[in-house]
Amino acid sequence: MRTSSIERVTKETSIRLRLDLDGSGKGSISTGIGFFDHMLELLKKHALIDLDIDAKGDIDVDYHHTVEDVGLVFGKALDEALGDRRAIRRYGFASVPMDEALCETSLDLGGRPYIVFQCPMKHASVRDFEVKLLEEFFRAVSVEGRLNVHLREIYGDEAHHVCEGVFKSFARALRAAAEHDPRESGVPSSKGVI
């Protein structure tokens, strides 16, 4: 079973997360940040992972701590659930249109954290959510999940649509990369380890 359950408690946040990589998109998301919950719902649905997140943070101060810490916990759970990463496809790519927006993600589950986030959104926020926080979320996922991820907004006008395109393309790329490869019996690396 490629599952993980993690709890992280700091003075700023308290997060409980359960992940099943071989799920069907079920689960419950509650961070206290409506737009972020919506993005995480898209992630679990399009990655076909079961994901439960219960996060409480100092959102009366700012959303930053909660968004970043959920990324850290999700990344750590992803790394744990992938185990030694044996018999996975390793690489994933997805290009997703969302109305006038087009976004793409390329990722490598090869154990080397790195992020390129090229999403110059025309609007700084969706309602009271600063879209710049999405880069912080994906950076945290990359570091703790040990993955190389390149996210790109090809074009788009409406920030909500761009954010959806980013999350859906990431989810689809993750789903492709984490899938079992029936032709690969070992670790998909010439080094023999990831």
NUDREN-550382 format. One record per residue: residue number from 1; x, y, z of N, C-alpha, C, O in turn. Coordinates in steps of 0.1 Angstrom, whole numbers, plus 5000, padded with zeros to 4 digits. Atoms other than C-alpha are relative to their C-alpha. Layout:
<nodes>
[node NUM; [X; Y; Z]; [X; Y; Z]; [X; Y; Z]; [X; Y; Z]] ...
</nodes>
This chain:
<nodes>
[node 1; [5008; 4988; 5000]; [5000; 5000; 5000]; [5009; 5013; 5000]; [5018; 5014; 5008]] [node 2; [4992; 4987; 5000]; [5014; 5034; 4990]; [4992; 5011; 5007]; [4985; 5019; 5001]] [node 3; [5007; 4990; 4991]; [5000; 5054; 5019]; [5009; 5006; 5009]; [5020; 5002; 5012]] [node 4; [4993; 4993; 4990]; [5011; 5078; 5044]; [4991; 5008; 5009]; [4981; 5013; 5004]] [node 5; [5007; 4991; 4991]; [4997; 5096; 5075]; [5010; 5008; 5008]; [5019; 5003; 5014]] [node 6; [4990; 4991; 4994]; [5015; 5126; 5089]; [4993; 5011; 5008]; [4982; 5016; 5004]] [node 7; [5005; 4989; 4992]; [5008; 5151; 5117]; [5012; 5009; 5003]; [5023; 5005; 5006]] [node 8; [4989; 4990; 4998]; [5028; 5183; 5120]; [4993; 5011; 5009]; [4983; 5017; 5005]] [node 9; [5005; 4989; 4991]; [5022; 5208; 5149]; [5011; 5010; 5003]; [5022; 5006; 5008]] [node 10; [4991; 4989; 4996]; [5040; 5241; 5153]; [4992; 5011; 5007]; [4980; 5009; 5010]] [node 11; [5007; 4989; 4994]; [5032; 5274; 5170]; [4991; 5007; 4990]; [4982; 5015; 4994]] [node 12; [5008; 4993; 5010]; [5017; 5286; 5137]; [4989; 4991; 4993]; [4979; 4996; 4989]] [node 13; [5010; 5009; 5007]; [4999; 5255; 5123]; [4999; 4987; 5007]; [5008; 4982; 5014]] [node 14; [5002; 5014; 4996]; [4985; 5221; 5132]; [4993; 4993; 4988]; [4982; 4996; 4984]] [node 15; [5004; 5006; 5012]; [4981; 5198; 5103]; [5000; 4984; 5001]; [5010; 4979; 5006]] [node 16; [5001; 5014; 5001]; [4969; 5162; 5099]; [4996; 4996; 4986]; [4987; 5002; 4980]] [node 17; [5001; 5003; 5014]; [4972; 5146; 5065]; [5001; 4985; 4998]; [5009; 4978; 5004]] [node 18; [5000; 5014; 5004]; [4964; 5111; 5051]; [5000; 5000; 4985]; [4992; 5006; 4979]] [node 19; [4999; 5000; 5014]; [4974; 5102; 5016]; [5000; 4985; 4995]; [5007; 4977; 5002]] [node 20; [5000; 5013; 5007]; [4967; 5071; 4994]; [5002; 5002; 4985]; [4994; 5007; 4978]] [node 21; [4997; 4997; 5014]; [4985; 5073; 4961]; [4992; 4992; 4990]; [4990; 4995; 4978]] [node 22; [5007; 5009; 5009]; [4964; 5045; 4946]; [4985; 5001; 5003]; [4977; 4991; 5003]] [node 23; [5014; 4998; 4997]; [4930; 5060; 4955]; [4992; 5003; 4988]; [4995; 4999; 4977]] [node 24; [5010; 4997; 5011]; [4901; 5073; 4935]; [4996; 5015; 5000]; [4986; 5018; 4994]] [node 25; [5004; 4986; 5000]; [4900; 5110; 4943]; [4991; 5004; 5012]; [4985; 5014; 5012]] [node 26; [5008; 4997; 4989]; [4882; 5108; 4976]; [5007; 5006; 5012]; [5020; 5007; 5012]] [node 27; [4994; 4994; 4988]; [4888; 5126; 5009]; [4993; 5013; 5004]; [4984; 5017; 4997]] [node 28; [5005; 4988; 4994]; [4881; 5156; 5030]; [5011; 5011; 5001]; [5021; 5008; 5007]] [node 29; [4990; 4990; 5000]; [4899; 5189; 5027]; [4995; 5012; 5009]; [4984; 5017; 5006]] [node 30; [5004; 4989; 4992]; [4897; 5216; 5054]; [5013; 5008; 5005]; [5020; 5003; 5014]] [node 31; [4989; 4992; 4996]; [4923; 5244; 5057]; [4996; 5013; 5006]; [5004; 5020; 5012]] [node 32; [5005; 4987; 4995]; [4901; 5273; 5067]; [5002; 5011; 4989]; [4998; 5022; 4991]] [node 33; [4998; 4990; 5011]; [4911; 5290; 5033]; [4992; 4994; 4988]; [4997; 4985; 4982]] [node 34; [5009; 5005; 5010]; [4883; 5285; 5009]; [5006; 4997; 4986]; [5004; 4987; 4980]] [node 35; [4994; 5002; 5014]; [4902; 5290; 4976]; [5010; 4989; 5000]; [5011; 4982; 4991]] [node 36; [4989; 5011; 4999]; [4931; 5268; 4987]; [4993; 4987; 5002]; [4998; 4977; 4995]] [node 37; [5008; 5012; 4999]; [4906; 5241; 4997]; [4996; 4995; 4986]; [4997; 4984; 4982]] [node 38; [5004; 5003; 5013]; [4892; 5243; 4962]; [5011; 4995; 4991]; [5009; 4985; 4984]] [node 39; [4988; 5005; 5008]; [4927; 5239; 4946]; [5004; 4986; 5005]; [5007; 4978; 4996]] [node 40; [4997; 5013; 4995]; [4934; 5209; 4969]; [4990; 4989; 4996]; [4994; 4978; 4993]] [node 41; [5011; 5009; 5005]; [4901; 5193; 4959]; [5003; 4996; 4985]; [5002; 4985; 4982]] [node 42; [4996; 5003; 5014]; [4912; 5196; 4922]; [5012; 4991; 5000]; [5013; 4982; 4992]] [node 43; [4988; 5008; 5000]; [4946; 5181; 4931]; [4996; 4985; 5003]; [5001; 4976; 4995]] [node 44; [5003; 5014; 4997]; [4931; 5149; 4947]; [4992; 4994; 4989]; [4993; 4982; 4986]] [node 45; [5008; 5006; 5010]; [4905; 5145; 4920]; [5007; 4997; 4987]; [5006; 4986; 4982]] [node 46; [4993; 5003; 5013]; [4928; 5148; 4890]; [5012; 4992; 5001]; [5017; 4986; 4991]] [node 47; [4989; 5010; 4998]; [4957; 5129; 4905]; [4995; 4986; 5004]; [5002; 4977; 5004]] [node 48; [5006; 5012; 4995]; [4933; 5102; 4916]; [5006; 4994; 5012]; [5010; 4982; 5013]] [node 49; [4995; 5004; 4987]; [4947; 5101; 4951]; [4989; 5003; 5010]; [4981; 5012; 5009]] [node 50; [5009; 4997; 4989]; [4927; 5098; 4983]; [5008; 5009; 5009]; [5020; 5006; 5013]] [node 51; [4993; 4990; 4993]; [4936; 5128; 5004]; [4991; 5006; 5011]; [4980; 5012; 5008]] [node 52; [5007; 4993; 4989]; [4924; 5140; 5038]; [5010; 5010; 5006]; [5021; 5006; 5010]] [node 53; [4992; 4989; 4993]; [4937; 5173; 5052]; [4992; 5007; 5009]; [4981; 5012; 5006]] [node 54; [5006; 4992; 4990]; [4927; 5189; 5084]; [5011; 5010; 5005]; [5020; 5005; 5012]] [node 55; [4989; 4990; 4996]; [4948; 5221; 5089]; [4993; 5012; 5007]; [4983; 5017; 5003]] [node 56; [5004; 4988; 4993]; [4944; 5248; 5114]; [5012; 5009; 5001]; [5023; 5004; 5006]] [node 57; [4989; 4992; 4999]; [4966; 5278; 5112]; [4997; 5014; 5004]; [4985; 5017; 5006]] [node 58; [5002; 4986; 4996]; [4971; 5315; 5121]; [4995; 5008; 4988]; [5001; 5018; 4985]] [node 59; [5005; 4993; 5011]; [4950; 5326; 5092]; [4994; 5014; 5003]; [4992; 5022; 4994]] [node 60; [5004; 4987; 4996]; [4939; 5356; 5111]; [5012; 5010; 4998]; [5010; 5022; 4997]] [node 61; [4988; 4992; 5003]; [4975; 5368; 5106]; [5003; 5001; 4985]; [5004; 5012; 4980]] [node 62; [4997; 5001; 5014]; [4981; 5356; 5071]; [4998; 4986; 4995]; [4997; 4977; 5004]] [node 63; [5002; 5013; 5005]; [4975; 5326; 5049]; [5014; 4992; 4997]; [5014; 4980; 4995]] [node 64; [4987; 5006; 5004]; [5013; 5320; 5042]; [5004; 4988; 5008]; [5007; 4978; 5002]] [node 65; [4995; 5011; 4992]; [5021; 5297; 5071]; [4992; 4987; 4997]; [4997; 4977; 4996]] [node 66; [5009; 5012; 5002]; [4991; 5274; 5065]; [5003; 4994; 4986]; [5004; 4982; 4984]] [node 67; [4997; 5005; 5014]; [4997; 5272; 5027]; [5013; 4993; 4999]; [5014; 4982; 4993]] [node 68; [4987; 5006; 5001]; [5034; 5265; 5030]; [5001; 4987; 5008]; [5007; 4977; 5003]] [node 69; [4999; 5012; 4991]; [5030; 5240; 5059]; [4992; 4989; 4994]; [4996; 4977; 4996]] [node 70; [5008; 5011; 5007]; [5003; 5221; 5040]; [5009; 4994; 4989]; [5009; 4982; 4987]] [node 71; [4991; 5005; 5011]; [5028; 5219; 5011]; [5011; 4991; 5006]; [5015; 4981; 5000]] [node 72; [4989; 5008; 4993]; [5056; 5206; 5035]; [4994; 4986; 5004]; [5001; 4976; 5001]] [node 73; [5006; 5013; 4996]; [5033; 5179; 5049]; [4996; 4992; 4988]; [4998; 4980; 4989]] [node 74; [5004; 5008; 5012]; [5019; 5169; 5015]; [5012; 4994; 4994]; [5012; 4983; 4990]] [node 75; [4988; 5005; 5006]; [5054; 5166; 5001]; [5006; 4989; 5008]; [5011; 4979; 5002]] [node 76; [4994; 5010; 4991]; [5066; 5146; 5031]; [4992; 4987; 4998]; [4997; 4976; 4998]] [node 77; [5008; 5011; 5001]; [5036; 5123; 5028]; [5002; 4993; 4986]; [5002; 4981; 4985]] [node 78; [4997; 5005; 5014]; [5042; 5119; 4990]; [5013; 4992; 5000]; [5013; 4981; 4994]] [node 79; [4987; 5007; 5000]; [5078; 5110; 4996]; [4999; 4986; 5007]; [5004; 4976; 5003]] [node 80; [5002; 5012; 4992]; [5068; 5084; 5023]; [4992; 4990; 4992]; [4996; 4978; 4992]] [node 81; [5008; 5009; 5008]; [5041; 5069; 5001]; [5007; 4994; 4988]; [5004; 4982; 4985]] [node 82; [4993; 5005; 5012]; [5064; 5065; 4971]; [5011; 4990; 5004]; [5015; 4982; 4996]] [node 83; [4990; 5010; 4996]; [5089; 5045; 4992]; [5013; 5002; 4993]; [5018; 5012; 4991]] [node 84; [4988; 5000; 5008]; [5119; 5035; 4972]; [4998; 5004; 4986]; [5008; 5004; 4978]] [node 85; [5004; 4996; 5013]; [5101; 5046; 4941]; [5002; 4989; 4989]; [5004; 4992; 4977]] [node 86; [4998; 5012; 5009]; [5105; 5011; 4926]; [4988; 4999; 4990]; [4976; 5000; 4994]] [node 87; [5010; 5003; 5011]; [5085; 5004; 4893]; [4990; 5011; 4997]; [4979; 5008; 4993]] [node 88; [5009; 4988; 5004]; [5071; 5039; 4888]; [5005; 5005; 4987]; [5016; 5002; 4982]] [node 89; [4997; 4994; 5012]; [5071; 5058; 4856]; [5010; 5011; 5001]; [5018; 5014; 4992]] [node 90; [4990; 4989; 4996]; [5091; 5086; 4873]; [4997; 5013; 4994]; [4997; 5023; 5001]] [node 91; [5002; 4987; 5006]; [5084; 5113; 4848]; [4985; 5002; 4996]; [4978; 4992; 4993]] [node 92; [5014; 4997; 5004]; [5050; 5130; 4841]; [4999; 5014; 4994]; [5007; 5023; 4997]] [node 93; [5003; 4987; 5007]; [5037; 5158; 4819]; [4986; 5001; 4998]; [4979; 4991; 4994]] [node 94; [5014; 4997; 5003]; [5004; 5174; 4815]; [4998; 5014; 4996]; [5004; 5024; 5002]] [node 95; [5004; 4986; 5004]; [4990; 5204; 4796]; [4985; 5000; 5001]; [4978; 4992; 4996]] [node 96; [5014; 5000; 4997]; [4956; 5215; 4808]; [4994; 5014; 4996]; [4999; 5024; 5000]] [node 97; [5007; 4988; 5003]; [4933; 5241; 4792]; [4989; 5003; 5010]; [4983; 4993; 5015]] [node 98; [5011; 4996; 4991]; [4909; 5260; 4815]; [4995; 5013; 4994]; [5000; 5024; 4997]] [node 99; [5005; 4988; 5007]; [4888; 5283; 4794]; [5011; 5007; 4992]; [5017; 5001; 4983]] [node 100; [4990; 4993; 5008]; [4911; 5310; 4781]; [5015; 4997; 5005]; [5024; 5002; 4998]] [node 101; [4986; 5003; 4995]; [4941; 5297; 4802]; [5005; 4987; 4996]; [4997; 4977; 4994]] [node 102; [4993; 5012; 5003]; [4966; 5271; 4793]; [5012; 4998; 5009]; [5021; 5007; 5009]] [node 103; [4989; 5002; 4991]; [4990; 5256; 4819]; [5006; 4987; 4998]; [4999; 4977; 4994]] [node 104; [4994; 5013; 5001]; [5015; 5228; 4819]; [5010; 4997; 5011]; [5015; 5007; 5017]] [node 105; [4991; 5005; 4989]; [5035; 5208; 4844]; [5009; 4989; 4994]; [5003; 4979; 4988]] [node 106; [4991; 5011; 5002]; [5066; 5186; 4838]; [5006; 4997; 5014]; [5010; 5006; 5021]] [node 107; [4993; 5003; 4987]; [5079; 5167; 4868]; [5007; 4987; 4999]; [5005; 4978; 4991]] [node 108; [4992; 5012; 4999]; [5104; 5141; 4878]; [5000; 4996; 5015]; [5004; 5004; 5023]] [node 109; [4999; 5005; 4986]; [5101; 5120; 4909]; [5013; 4993; 5003]; [5014; 4984; 5011]] [node 110; [4987; 5006; 4999]; [5138; 5113; 4907]; [5008; 5003; 5013]; [5020; 5000; 5013]] [node 111; [4994; 4998; 4988]; [5146; 5125; 4942]; [5008; 5013; 5002]; [5014; 5016; 5012]] [node 112; [4992; 4988; 4999]; [5162; 5158; 4934]; [4990; 5012; 5000]; [4984; 5015; 4990]] [node 113; [5010; 4989; 4999]; [5141; 5188; 4946]; [5005; 5012; 4992]; [5016; 5017; 4994]] [node 114; [4998; 4987; 5007]; [5139; 5218; 4923]; [4987; 5004; 4994]; [4978; 4996; 4991]] [node 115; [5013; 4994; 5005]; [5111; 5241; 4912]; [5003; 5011; 4990]; [5011; 5020; 4993]] [node 116; [5001; 4988; 5008]; [5106; 5264; 4883]; [4985; 5003; 4999]; [4977; 4995; 4995]] [node 117; [5014; 4995; 5000]; [5074; 5284; 4886]; [4999; 5012; 4992]; [5002; 5023; 4996]] [node 118; [5001; 4989; 5009]; [5067; 5305; 4856]; [4985; 5003; 4997]; [4979; 4999; 4987]] [node 119; [5014; 4997; 5001]; [5032; 5318; 4862]; [4997; 5015; 5003]; [4994; 5018; 5014]] [node 120; [5002; 4985; 4998]; [5030; 5356; 4857]; [4986; 5004; 4999]; [4982; 5011; 4990]] [node 121; [5014; 4998; 5000]; [4994; 5359; 4866]; [4997; 5015; 5000]; [5004; 5023; 5006]] [node 122; [5003; 4986; 5002]; [4978; 5392; 4856]; [4994; 5007; 5013]; [4995; 5019; 5015]] [node 123; [5006; 4994; 4987]; [4960; 5396; 4890]; [5007; 4994; 5012]; [5011; 4982; 5012]] [node 124; [4993; 5004; 4988]; [4976; 5394; 4924]; [4993; 4991; 5009]; [4999; 4984; 5017]] [node 125; [5007; 5008; 4991]; [4948; 5377; 4941]; [4987; 4995; 4994]; [4982; 5001; 4984]] [node 126; [5013; 5005; 5002]; [4916; 5357; 4939]; [4993; 5002; 5013]; [4995; 4995; 5023]] [node 127; [5006; 4996; 4988]; [4893; 5372; 4964]; [5010; 5005; 5010]; [5017; 5015; 5007]] [node 128; [4990; 4996; 4990]; [4915; 5375; 4995]; [5012; 4991; 5000]; [5021; 4991; 5009]] [node 129; [4988; 5009; 5001]; [4940; 5348; 4984]; [5010; 5005; 4991]; [5008; 5007; 4979]] [node 130; [4989; 4995; 5009]; [4973; 5360; 4971]; [5006; 4988; 4992]; [5010; 4978; 4998]] [node 131; [4997; 5011; 5009]; [4981; 5338; 4941]; [5015; 4997; 5001]; [5020; 4986; 4998]] [node 132; [4985; 5002; 4999]; [5019; 5342; 4948]; [5002; 4988; 5010]; [5013; 4982; 5010]] [node 133; [4999; 5011; 4990]; [5013; 5317; 4977]; [5001; 4986; 4994]; [5006; 4977; 5000]] [node 134; [5000; 5013; 5007]; [5009; 5289; 4952]; [5014; 4996; 4997]; [5018; 4984; 4998]] [node 135; [4986; 5003; 5002]; [5046; 5291; 4944]; [5006; 4995; 5013]; [5014; 4985; 5013]] [node 136; [4995; 5005; 4987]; [5053; 5287; 4981]; [4996; 4986; 5003]; [5003; 4977; 5008]] [node 137; [5005; 5014; 4998]; [5031; 5256; 4983]; [5008; 4990; 4991]; [5012; 4980; 4997]] [node 138; [4993; 5009; 5009]; [5047; 5240; 4953]; [5015; 4998; 5003]; [5021; 4988; 5001]] [node 139; [4986; 5001; 4996]; [5082; 5248; 4965]; [5001; 4991; 5012]; [5011; 4982; 5012]] [node 140; [4999; 5009; 4988]; [5075; 5231; 4998]; [4997; 4986; 4996]; [5004; 4977; 5001]] [node 141; [5003; 5013; 5005]; [5060; 5201; 4980]; [5013; 4994; 4993]; [5017; 4983; 4996]] [node 142; [4988; 5004; 5007]; [5091; 5199; 4958]; [5012; 4996; 5010]; [5018; 4985; 5008]] [node 143; [4989; 5003; 4991]; [5116; 5200; 4987]; [4997; 4988; 5009]; [5005; 4979; 5009]] [node 144; [5003; 5011; 4991]; [5098; 5176; 5011]; [4997; 4987; 4992]; [4999; 4976; 4996]] [node 145; [5003; 5012; 5009]; [5086; 5153; 4982]; [5011; 4995; 4992]; [5010; 4985; 4985]] [node 146; [4988; 5004; 5008]; [5120; 5152; 4966]; [4996; 4999; 4985]; [4999; 4988; 4979]] [node 147; [5003; 5000; 5014]; [5107; 5161; 4931]; [5004; 5013; 4993]; [5004; 5023; 4999]] [node 148; [4997; 4989; 5009]; [5117; 5183; 4903]; [4987; 5004; 4993]; [4982; 4995; 4986]] [node 149; [5013; 4996; 5006]; [5087; 5203; 4891]; [5001; 5013; 4993]; [5007; 5023; 4998]] [node 150; [5001; 4988; 5008]; [5083; 5229; 4863]; [4986; 5003; 4997]; [4979; 4995; 4990]] [node 151; [5014; 4996; 5002]; [5050; 5247; 4863]; [5000; 5013; 4991]; [5008; 5022; 4994]] [node 152; [4999; 4989; 5009]; [5042; 5271; 4835]; [4986; 5004; 4996]; [4977; 4996; 4992]] [node 153; [5012; 4994; 5006]; [5013; 5294; 4826]; [5004; 5004; 4986]; [5012; 5013; 4984]] [node 154; [4997; 4997; 5014]; [5014; 5294; 4788]; [4994; 5014; 4997]; [5000; 5023; 4991]] [node 155; [5007; 4988; 5000]; [4988; 5321; 4788]; [4987; 4999; 5008]; [4983; 4988; 5012]] [node 156; [5012; 4999; 4993]; [4957; 5332; 4806]; [4997; 5014; 5005]; [5006; 5022; 5006]] [node 157; [5004; 4986; 4996]; [4937; 5362; 4817]; [4994; 5000; 5015]; [4997; 5008; 5023]] [node 158; [5007; 5001; 4987]; [4915; 5351; 4847]; [5009; 4992; 5010]; [5012; 4980; 5007]] [node 159; [4991; 5006; 4990]; [4937; 5343; 4878]; [4994; 4987; 5005]; [5001; 4977; 5007]] [node 160; [5006; 5012; 4995]; [4912; 5317; 4890]; [5002; 4989; 4990]; [5005; 4977; 4994]] [node 161; [4998; 5011; 5010]; [4914; 5298; 4857]; [5015; 4996; 4999]; [5018; 4984; 4998]] [node 162; [4986; 5003; 5000]; [4952; 5300; 4857]; [5004; 4991; 5012]; [5010; 4981; 5010]] [node 163; [4997; 5008; 4988]; [4954; 5286; 4893]; [4994; 4986; 4998]; [5001; 4976; 5001]] [node 164; [5006; 5013; 5003]; [4930; 5258; 4883]; [5009; 4992; 4990]; [5011; 4980; 4992]] [node 165; [4992; 5007; 5010]; [4951; 5250; 4853]; [5013; 4995; 5005]; [5018; 4984; 5002]] [node 166; [4987; 5004; 4993]; [4983; 5249; 4874]; [4997; 4988; 5008]; [5005; 4978; 5007]] [node 167; [5002; 5012; 4991]; [4968; 5225; 4900]; [4996; 4988; 4992]; [5000; 4977; 4995]] [node 168; [5004; 5011; 5008]; [4951; 5203; 4874]; [5012; 4994; 4992]; [5013; 4982; 4991]] [node 169; [4989; 5005; 5007]; [4982; 5200; 4853]; [5010; 4993; 5009]; [5016; 4983; 5006]] [node 170; [4991; 5006; 4990]; [5003; 5193; 4884]; [4995; 4986; 5004]; [5002; 4976; 5004]] [node 171; [5007; 5013; 4995]; [4978; 5166; 4895]; [5002; 4989; 4989]; [5005; 4978; 4992]] [node 172; [4999; 5010; 5011]; [4978; 5149; 4861]; [5014; 4996; 4997]; [5016; 4984; 4994]] [node 173; [4986; 5004; 5001]; [5016; 5150; 4858]; [5004; 4991; 5011]; [5011; 4981; 5009]] [node 174; [4997; 5009; 4988]; [5019; 5135; 4893]; [4994; 4987; 4998]; [5001; 4976; 5001]] [node 175; [5007; 5013; 5002]; [4994; 5108; 4885]; [5008; 4992; 4990]; [5010; 4980; 4992]] [node 176; [4992; 5007; 5011]; [5014; 5099; 4853]; [5013; 4995; 5006]; [5017; 4983; 5003]] [node 177; [4986; 5003; 4995]; [5048; 5099; 4871]; [4999; 4989; 5011]; [5008; 4981; 5012]] [node 178; [5001; 5009; 4988]; [5036; 5079; 4902]; [4994; 4987; 4996]; [4995; 4977; 5004]] [node 179; [5006; 5012; 5004]; [5019; 5052; 4882]; [5010; 4989; 4999]; [5022; 4991; 4996]] [node 180; [4991; 5012; 5002]; [5033; 5017; 4882]; [5003; 4998; 4985]; [4994; 4999; 4977]] [node 181; [4996; 5003; 5014]; [5052; 5009; 4850]; [5002; 4985; 4999]; [5011; 4979; 5005]] [node 182; [4999; 5015; 5001]; [5046; 4972; 4841]; [5013; 4995; 4994]; [5016; 4983; 4996]] [node 183; [4987; 5004; 5006]; [5079; 4971; 4822]; [5012; 5003; 5009]; [5023; 4998; 5006]] [node 184; [4989; 4997; 4991]; [5100; 4984; 4851]; [4999; 4993; 5013]; [4989; 4994; 5020]] [node 185; [5001; 5008; 4988]; [5108; 4960; 4879]; [5008; 5006; 5011]; [5006; 5004; 5023]] [node 186; [4992; 4994; 4990]; [5134; 4981; 4896]; [4998; 5015; 5002]; [4987; 5020; 4999]] [node 187; [5001; 4986; 4998]; [5141; 5017; 4904]; [5004; 5006; 4986]; [5014; 5003; 4980]] [node 188; [4997; 4994; 5013]; [5139; 5039; 4872]; [5011; 5010; 5000]; [5009; 5022; 4998]] [node 189; [4988; 4992; 5000]; [5174; 5052; 4874]; [5012; 4992; 4997]; [5013; 4981; 5002]] [node 190; [4988; 5007; 5004]; [5207; 5042; 4859]; [5009; 4999; 5012]; [5019; 4990; 5012]] [node 191; [4992; 5001; 4988]; [5222; 5048; 4894]; [4996; 4988; 5009]; [5003; 4984; 5018]] [node 192; [5005; 5011; 4992]; [5200; 5020; 4908]; [4993; 5005; 5013]; [4989; 4996; 5021]] [node 193; [5007; 4995; 4988]; [5186; 5043; 4935]; [4995; 5014; 4998]; [5001; 5021; 4990]] [node 194; [5005; 4986; 5001]; [5165; 5074; 4938]; [5000; 5006; 5014]; [4996; 5017; 5016]] 
</nodes>
